[in-house]
Amino acid sequence: ANIIQGERLTDLVEEYLREELHFDQAREAANALVKQLRERNFILCWLGGDSYAFIHRTFLEYFCAAEIVHQFEKKKSLSLEGLLALYDAHCRDDDWQEVLRLICGQLDEQFTGQIIAYLTDRVDIEKWDGEIPPPELVLAIWCLSEVRNLKQIDEEIGADLLLKVVDCFLQGGTGCYSGPDDLIDFSEGLCTAAKTISSEWPGKSRFQFYGQFPEHDIFSTYQINWPFFISDVFQQRQWIEELIQKNSDDIRHYSLAALAKYWTDDKTRQLIIQNIFSDYKGAVIYDGHPSNAALKLLVQHWPDDNTRRLITELIQQNKRKSLCCRAVELLAEHWPDEDTRQLIKKQILLNGAAASLYGKEHSQFGQLVFYDSPTLLAFGYNDPCEKISSDHIQKAAKAAGIPPDKINEAVHSLSEHMGWDITKGSGAGKPV
């Protein structure tokens, strides 16, 4: 669509100059204008032969939207029914998304409201399977964000859209689906669009919060994005604090993240510290657990001496292995000095992260062999107290590029560096 023959382009410009602006020498002016747009204004580019195109797709989209609005408002050649039919035909077409948004930005709010209502009504939540995303809702939010004066939008239209978006969050499945290039996060798309409207969303008072959240037994991006969505639209701190108490690791995790993002104050800091030491479901076993997440949030938002001191004490106490390993990682990342190195060195007998970091000073093999999975580095660490199996050593050696006939030599050299035979374990903390 972004290609036109030079002769056709000149004819169109000439026709406009003659019919609309009544130029006497329209052909000469058209030739000069095309040359100006190509050589001086850099709006058009020459493709070779007799072909031209807009140098950037944005020009194409803007002028396409402007022409549709002109047909609707000025020429009256496009009716409201025809305009809605245009949205019906292209609301799921990625190539048309920007054009449809730009139309709403140029139309009177009355007609934009009708378009938003039409897109909202296309989605039947009761018949939705919870998996295949209804892109009309994301487009409707973007169209709402283009409105010049949101106060001119009927609150019922805004409320109907908001409540359907909320239903998507509460009833949706995983929130991801396969796109043409990669996994697309539909719930994140809802959040990104909603953020452009934020607390100005018309009709938002229709929503009643009573602690509801997406409840799923499986991983769901709706759970991840829900705290951010309601923070952006409603800006109610107490709602997020209530979600932190829910029996869902993902909801607690990302509610803490939303709280730290939107309300970065001492009250939030103390709440995050409380969650570091809260023992949800016993031992911490994975990185996204609320305790581990809270520790990371504390370092990200308050990387000061008090935080460093808290992390240091946590490592030295060594009460919860996964949390202490996370603490070692964060200390090494944010405070990579000699004090940190010496603290890590003292913990290598008991702490898998410390052992891995100290082993890294020896070799890549020394780093990888202390991971639970040498090829998937997000699944925690081996306990250095325990022996490392021959099978695990072979996997780590392969990941580090060590040939089979050199593995024994690598193990012996690493054991000397660590101070114990890694095939037997450090034995620290065990009864003699």
ABEGO torsion letter per residue (X at the ends): XABBBAAAAAAAAAAAAAAAAGBABAAAAAAAAAAAAAAAAGABBBAEEABBBBABAAAAAAAAAAAAAAAAAAAGABBAAAAAAAAAAAAABAAAAAAAAAAAAABBAAAAAAAAAAAAAABBAAABAGABBBAAAAAAAAAAAABABAAABBAAAAAAAAAAAAAAAAABBAGBBBBAABBBBAAAAAAAAAAAAEAABBGAAABBBAGBBBBBABBBAAAAAAAAAAAAAAGBAAAAAAAAABBBAAAAAAAAAAAAAABBBAAAAAAAAAAAABBBGEBBABAABAAAAAAAAAAAABBBAAAAAAAAAAAAAGABAAAAAAAAAAAAAABBBAAAAAAAAAAAAABAAAAAAAAAAABAAAAAAABABAABAAAEBBBAABBBBAAAAAAAAAAAGBBAAAAAAAAAAAAAAAGBBAAAEAGBGBBX
